[in-house]
Amino acid sequence: MLWSAHVGLRGGAAGNRGSPYDRRQTPTPIPDVRPMTETFPIVPGQLRLLWIAVPLVLVVLGAAGALAYTLSAARTARFEVSAHGLRLRGDFYARTIPAAALQPDAARAVDLRTEQALQPVARTGGTAVPGYRAGWFRLRDGERALLYVTDPSRVAYVPTRAGYSVLVSVADPAAFIDSLRRLTAGAPAPTGAPGV
């Protein structure tokens, strides 16, 4: 309990002790008026649904991350030509195709808008969004192809001895093919099926 002290002023005669002017302190109890708090816990929920939701959220986040990664290749993919072969640098489909597996003499610049036989018609494993196709596709002529295509009007078509062709969008397809022919010339002929 709290205590309060009434302080008065001393006045007049000595016999006047009960007067309001008396300087003595008289403690007076003040009642404790703090509000009362009661706490009630929540009833524990069923966590079975949570265990279903967590993997679902992880799958969605993983798919979104994979899509973001592969779409970034639409701006950052590179194609390196050397005496060793053709190196595709980009997303999940990046690889090096040995020079012996390439057929640079059959390579040519194509416009997929008009060259219907080489148009991709079925995606067998890859990304296909407006303005970007990457990965494995089946072409209209039935051929299997590895694509990195952003601009269908500027595409280099490169057949391989590995059972598929490569189609890549480059700023100058003719220069790309010329480089491919120059740098891979003299590559040893394949002795068996290339491991590409």
N, C-alpha and C positions, 0 to 999 in steps of 0.2 A: 504494500500500500504506500501511497504517497502521503507525505505530511505537509501541511501548510502552516506557516507561522504568522500570527497576527501581531504586528508590532504597533504599539500605540505610543503616544508622546506622554511623558511624565508631566503631570501638572499639579498644581495646588498643594493641598495638605497631604501629610503622610498617611492619613486614614482613608484616603480616597483610592484604594487599590483596585477596585473593580471598574474604574472609570475607563472610558475609551482612550484616555490620555496616558494610561499606564504603559511603561516601556517593557514590561515583561513579555516574553514569548510564550504563547500557549499553542502547542501543536494540535491541529485538527485533522483527523483522517479524511482523505479524499478517496472515494471509491475508484477501483481499477476499472476503466471502461474500454479497454482494448477490445476490438472485434474478434470474435472467435473464427478460426479457419479450420475447415475440415477438408481432407483430401481423399478422393476416391480414385482408385486405379482403373484403367481401361480393361475390359475383358480381352484376354489374348486372342488375336485373330487366327484364322486358319492360314498357314503359310504355304499350303500346297499350291495355290494359285501363283504365289510369288516365285516358286521354283519353276513354274512353267514360263512365267514372264521373263525371267532373267536370261535364259538361253535365247528366247525370241528376240530380245533387245540386242544381245550380242551378235546374233546372226544379221540383224538389220544394220547395225553399226559396221560390221565387217563388210557387208555388201556395199554399203555407202562408201567406205574407204577404198574398196577395190575399184568401184566405178570412178571415184575421183582420181585414183592413180592412173587408170587406163585413159581417162579423158585428158589428163595432163599430157599424155604422149601425143595428142593431136597437135600440140604446139612445140613439143620438145624432141620428138623422134628424129633420129639421125641415121643415115645410111652411109657406111664407110666402105669404100672400094679399095682393095689393095691386092698385091700379088697372092695373098693368102686366100682371098675370096671376098664375099660380100657379108658385111656385118650389119645386122639390123639392130639398132639400139632404140628402145622405146619402153614398152610395157611388158606384160607377161609373155609375149610371143617373140621377144628378142632372141636372136641366135646368130651364129656365124655359119654361113654356107660355104664350104670349101670351094676353091676355084675349080677343082676337078669336077665338082658336081654341077657347076653352072654351064649353061649353053648360051654364051654371049652372042654368037653369030645369029641365033634365032630371036634375040631380044629386039624389041621395037617400041617406039613411042605410040601410045594409043589414046583415043578419046572414048571413054566408056559410055558417053552419051550417044555415040553413033555406032560403036563397035559392039553390036548386040551379043555376039557369041562369047565375049569376055566379060559380060556384065555379071556381077555376083547375084545369085538368085536365092541361095540358101546358106544361112550361117550354121556351121557345124561346131563351132567353138570360138567365140570371139565377141567383139563389141560392134553393135550396129546402131548408131544414133545419127540423127540428121547432121550431115557435115563430117562424119568420121566413121570409117569402118576399119577394124583391125582384127586380125586373127584368121582363123580358118573358115573358108567359104567354098561353096560349090558354085562354079560358073555355069552360065547358060549352056555351054557346049559340053557340060558334064565333068570338066576338068576340076581337080582339087587345087586351091590356091591359097597362099598366105598373103594377106592384104595389109597395107598401111595406106589407105586412101582417104584424102581430105578433099581433093579437087578432082572430080572425075574427068575433067578435060585435059589434065596434065599428069599422065600416068606412064610409067615405064613398065613394060611387061617383060619378065625374064623367066624363061623356062629353065627347069633343072633336070638333072638325070635322077633325081630322088623321088619322082612320081608326083611332083606338084610344081606349080609356077609361083612366081613372086610378082605382085603388082604393088608399086609404090608411087605415091604422089611426090614429085620433085618439081622445083621451079623450071628446070630445063631438062626434060626427059632425054633429048638427043645428046646433050653433053654427058649425062649420067651413063647412057649406053656406050658412048664413045670411050669414056673412062673405064668402064667395065671391060670392053674389048681390049683396050691397050694394056691395062694392068694385069689382067688374068691370062693374057696370051702366053702360050708356052706352058700352061699348067699341065702336069702329067695326066695322061688319060687314066680314067678310073679302072681299077683291076677287078672290082666287084661292086656290089651295091653300096653306095656311100651311106655312112651312118648319120644321116642328117634327119 
